[in-house]
């Protein structure tokens, strides 16, 4: 088996998610999908941010770690939007 990453996927920590957290995540995703079905360009920032907060809590990220993740996400989404504008 070929490993393409320094740390194998099997060593990646996956937190336990209890039923309450799972139900919250499912409800948020369903809310996003329902809104997007009505208006594809609708702003779903609020439920997306709530999902982010739940995931940050699951992984027990510090505020410094959250800042790193959010900066990286902002840069990535900016590149995606630029590519869309360029018709790629």
C-alpha positions as CSV (number, residue, x, y, z in Angstrom):
1,X,0.0,0.0,0.0
2,X,1.3,3.4,-1.0
3,X,1.2,6.1,1.7
4,X,1.3,9.6,0.3
5,X,1.3,11.4,3.6
6,X,4.0,11.6,6.3
7,X,1.5,10.5,8.9
8,X,-0.8,7.6,7.8
9,X,-4.5,8.3,7.9
10,X,-4.9,5.5,10.4
11,X,-3.0,7.7,12.9
12,X,-5.2,10.7,12.4
13,X,-7.2,11.3,15.6
14,X,-10.9,11.1,15.2
15,X,-12.9,12.4,18.2
16,X,-15.8,10.5,19.6
17,X,-19.1,12.3,18.7
18,X,-22.0,11.7,21.0
19,X,-25.6,11.6,19.8
20,X,-26.3,15.2,20.8
21,X,-23.4,16.6,18.9
22,X,-24.2,14.3,15.9
23,X,-27.8,15.5,15.9
24,X,-26.7,19.1,16.0
25,X,-24.3,18.7,13.1
26,X,-27.0,16.9,11.0
27,X,-29.5,19.6,11.8
28,X,-27.1,22.3,10.7
29,X,-26.2,20.6,7.5
30,X,-29.9,20.0,6.7
31,X,-30.6,23.6,7.4
32,X,-27.8,24.7,4.9
33,X,-29.1,22.2,2.3
34,X,-32.7,23.5,2.6
35,X,-31.7,27.1,2.3
36,X,-29.4,26.4,-0.7
37,X,-32.2,24.4,-2.5
38,X,-34.3,27.5,-2.4
39,X,-31.5,30.0,-3.3
40,X,-28.2,28.6,-4.4
41,X,-26.5,31.9,-3.6
42,X,-28.0,32.3,-0.1
43,X,-25.7,33.2,2.7
44,X,-25.2,30.3,5.0
45,X,-22.4,31.7,7.0
46,X,-24.1,31.5,10.4
47,X,-24.7,27.7,10.3
48,X,-21.3,27.1,8.7
49,X,-19.7,29.0,11.5
50,X,-21.7,27.0,14.1
51,X,-20.4,23.7,12.5
52,X,-16.9,25.1,12.7
53,X,-17.3,25.9,16.4
54,X,-18.5,22.4,17.1
55,X,-15.6,20.8,15.2
56,X,-13.1,23.1,17.0
57,X,-14.6,22.0,20.3
58,X,-14.4,18.3,19.3
59,X,-10.7,18.7,18.6
60,X,-10.1,20.9,21.6
61,X,-8.4,23.6,19.5
62,X,-6.9,26.6,21.2
63,X,-7.7,30.1,20.0
64,X,-4.3,30.3,18.3
65,X,-5.0,27.0,16.4
66,X,-8.5,28.2,15.4
67,X,-6.9,31.4,14.1
68,X,-4.5,29.3,11.9
69,X,-7.3,27.2,10.5
70,X,-9.5,30.2,9.8
71,X,-6.7,32.2,8.1
72,X,-5.9,29.2,5.9
73,X,-9.6,28.7,5.0
74,X,-10.0,32.4,4.1
75,X,-7.0,32.2,1.8
76,X,-8.4,29.0,0.2
77,X,-11.9,30.4,-0.4
78,X,-10.4,33.6,-1.8
79,X,-8.5,31.5,-4.4
80,X,-11.7,29.5,-5.2
81,X,-13.7,32.7,-5.8
82,X,-11.0,34.1,-8.0
83,X,-11.0,31.0,-10.1
84,X,-14.8,31.2,-10.4
85,X,-14.5,34.8,-11.6
86,X,-11.9,33.7,-14.2
87,X,-14.2,31.0,-15.4
88,X,-12.1,28.1,-14.3
